[in-house]
């Protein structure tokens, strides 16, 4: 079967007859419709970004680039059209946090162009959930469905503050601060701001004298007579490690 190229130069509808004596079927007819389209759109958003999954994009306050890829999906070379980037605070749609425009000078059919807007800056007071909308604004766009891409992200002050752990000894006290009974030890850990929503306490470790580190689960009892030292610290879910605390106590039940 011989195949010859068919060049189409204008919008049209035509019928194509094709035959293949070696293929075992009779001649067939297909209808081909050639359309010229004006169609540009946002292919994807490059920035802001992080190493995290884009569906869970959490960024600390700071300055970030705003960048996207625009593609010409149509058959015409397009010139001098606007691309807009707007950031809204989700809980306050009436207030625009950021907006910038970029003029694409020219883009050939099926080509792409990188659009870099002005940077956006978030302060510590700007914690919240945001929506970035990037939209191509080509007059006469035949396929507006791909004109816009949306990125949801959260600005959150990172938790860099370790937890604070306190201890409490319960027992019967005698002379010179000696306990004359078993001593119950209670540890309490809290993760305080900043940020406004701390990551929370992950675990607490403790050690009595040189007895080895254990994970604190509930109050425990020390019954051996003698002088003892309690060591303890906590770690939060952000990985912040508290400095080791120590407290001395003495037991004499004789």
C-alpha positions in Angstrom: 0.0 0.0 0.0 1.4 3.4 -1.0 0.9 6.4 1.4 1.2 9.9 0.1 1.2 13.0 2.3 -1.9 15.2 2.3 -1.4 18.9 2.9 -4.3 20.9 4.2 -4.0 24.7 4.2 -7.3 26.0 5.4 -10.3 25.2 7.5 -12.4 22.7 5.7 -14.3 19.4 5.7 -13.4 16.8 3.2 -14.0 13.1 2.5 -11.1 10.8 2.1 -11.4 7.5 0.2 -8.8 4.9 0.8 -8.3 1.4 -0.5 -5.9 -1.4 0.4 -6.0 -4.4 -1.9 -3.4 -6.2 0.2 -5.3 -5.7 3.5 -8.4 -7.7 2.6 -11.0 -4.9 2.8 -12.9 -2.8 0.3 -12.4 0.9 -0.2 -13.7 3.0 2.7 -14.5 6.7 3.1 -13.7 8.8 6.2 -14.6 12.5 6.8 -11.8 14.8 8.0 -12.5 18.1 9.5 -9.7 20.6 9.7 -10.1 23.5 12.2 -7.8 26.3 13.1 -8.0 27.2 16.8 -7.0 30.0 19.0 -6.1 28.2 22.3 -3.6 29.1 24.9 -3.6 27.8 28.5 -1.6 27.3 31.7 0.1 23.9 31.4 1.4 23.8 35.0 2.5 25.9 38.0 6.2 25.7 38.8 6.5 28.1 41.8 5.7 28.4 44.7 6.8 24.8 45.5 8.6 22.7 48.1 10.0 19.2 48.5 6.6 18.2 49.9 3.7 16.7 47.9 2.0 19.5 46.1 -1.3 18.5 47.6 0.1 19.3 51.0 2.1 22.3 50.2 3.1 24.0 53.5 5.5 26.9 53.3 7.1 29.1 56.0 6.8 32.9 55.8 9.3 34.3 53.3 9.7 35.5 49.7 8.7 33.2 46.9 8.8 33.3 43.1 5.5 32.9 41.2 6.1 31.0 37.9 4.2 28.9 35.4 4.4 27.3 32.0 2.0 28.7 29.3 1.3 26.5 26.2 -0.1 27.3 22.9 -2.5 24.4 22.2 -3.9 26.1 19.1 -2.9 26.3 15.4 -2.1 30.1 15.3 0.9 32.0 16.5 -0.4 34.2 19.3 1.0 37.6 20.3 0.6 40.1 23.1 -1.8 38.5 25.4 -1.9 38.8 29.2 -1.4 36.2 31.9 -2.6 37.0 35.4 -1.5 35.6 38.7 -3.7 36.3 41.8 -3.4 35.0 45.3 -6.4 35.0 47.7 -6.6 34.2 51.4 -9.2 31.4 51.3 -11.1 32.6 54.3 -11.3 36.2 52.9 -12.1 35.9 49.2 -13.0 39.6 49.0 -9.4 40.6 49.6 -6.7 40.0 47.0 -3.4 39.3 48.8 -1.3 39.5 45.6 -1.8 40.1 41.9 0.6 40.5 38.9 0.4 40.5 35.1 2.7 39.3 32.4 2.4 40.0 28.7 3.4 37.1 26.4 4.9 38.8 23.3 4.7 35.8 21.0 4.3 32.1 21.1 4.1 29.7 18.2 1.6 26.9 17.8 2.3 24.0 20.3 5.2 25.8 21.9 5.5 26.7 25.6 6.9 29.8 27.4 7.9 30.2 31.0 6.1 33.1 32.7 7.9 34.6 35.8 5.8 37.0 37.8 7.0 39.3 40.6 7.9 37.6 43.8 5.3 37.3 46.6 6.3 37.9 50.3 4.5 36.4 53.3 5.2 37.8 56.8 4.8 35.9 60.1 1.4 37.6 60.5 0.2 36.1 57.2 -0.3 32.6 58.4 -3.2 30.9 56.7 -4.5 29.0 53.7 -4.2 30.5 50.2 -5.3 29.9 46.7 -3.1 30.9 43.7 -5.0 31.3 40.4 -3.0 31.8 37.2 -5.1 32.6 34.1 -4.3 33.2 30.4 -6.4 36.1 29.0 -6.4 35.6 25.2 -9.2 37.4 23.4 -11.1 35.0 21.3 -9.7 31.8 22.9 -11.7 28.9 21.5 -11.1 26.6 24.4 -11.3 28.5 27.7 -11.4 25.3 29.8 -7.6 25.1 30.0 -7.0 28.9 30.6 -6.5 28.5 34.4 -4.6 26.4 36.9 -5.0 26.6 40.7 -2.6 25.9 43.5 -3.6 25.6 47.1 -1.0 26.1 49.8 -0.6 27.0 53.5 1.7 29.6 55.0 2.7 28.4 58.5 5.5 29.4 60.9 7.7 26.3 61.3 7.9 24.9 64.8 11.5 25.4 66.0 10.7 25.5 69.7 11.3 22.3 71.8 8.7 21.1 74.3 8.9 21.9 78.0 8.8 19.0 80.5 8.2 19.3 84.2 8.4 16.7 87.0 6.5 16.0 90.2 7.6 13.7 93.1 4.9 12.3 95.4 5.7 10.5 98.6 5.9 10.9 102.4 8.7 13.3 103.3 10.8 13.1 106.4 13.8 15.0 107.8 16.1 16.9 105.4 13.9 16.3 102.4 14.4 12.6 102.5 11.4 10.5 101.5 10.4 7.8 103.9 8.2 6.0 101.4 8.1 5.0 97.8 8.3 8.0 95.4 5.8 8.3 92.5 7.2 10.3 89.6 5.0 12.1 87.2 6.3 13.9 84.0 4.2 16.5 82.1 5.3 17.8 78.7 3.8 20.7 76.8 4.6 22.1 73.4 4.2 25.9 73.5 4.0 28.5 70.7 5.5 29.9 68.6 4.2 28.9 66.1 0.5 29.6 66.7 -0.2 25.9 66.3 2.8 23.9 67.7 3.4 20.4 66.3 2.7 18.8 69.7 4.7 16.4 71.9 5.8 13.2 70.3 7.4 11.4 73.2 9.2 11.8 76.6 12.2 9.9 77.7 13.5 9.4 81.3 16.3 7.7 83.2 16.8 7.0 86.9 20.5 7.2 87.7 22.3 5.0 85.2 19.4 2.7 84.6 19.0 3.4 80.9 16.6 5.6 79.0 12.9 4.6 78.8 9.9 6.0 77.1 7.5 7.7 79.6 4.0 6.3 79.4 2.5 6.9 82.8 3.6 7.8 86.4 6.0 5.3 87.8 7.3 4.4 91.3 10.9 4.4 92.6 11.3 2.3 95.8 15.1 1.7 96.2 16.6 3.5 99.2 19.4 6.0 98.5 20.1 9.1 96.6 18.7 9.2 93.0 18.8 11.5 90.0 15.9 11.7 87.5 16.9 12.7 84.0 14.2 13.5 81.4 13.5 15.3 78.1 10.8 15.5 75.4 10.7 15.7 71.6 7.9 17.2 69.5 6.6 16.1 66.1 8.7 18.7 64.3 11.8 16.9 65.7 12.8 19.6 68.2 14.6 18.1 71.2 14.4 19.5 74.6 17.6 19.9 76.7 17.9 17.1 79.3 16.5 18.1 82.7 17.6 16.6 86.0 16.2 16.5 89.5 17.6 14.8 92.7 15.6 13.0 95.3 16.4 10.7 98.3 14.6 7.7 99.8 15.2 6.2 103.2 12.5 3.8 104.4 14.4 2.2 107.2 
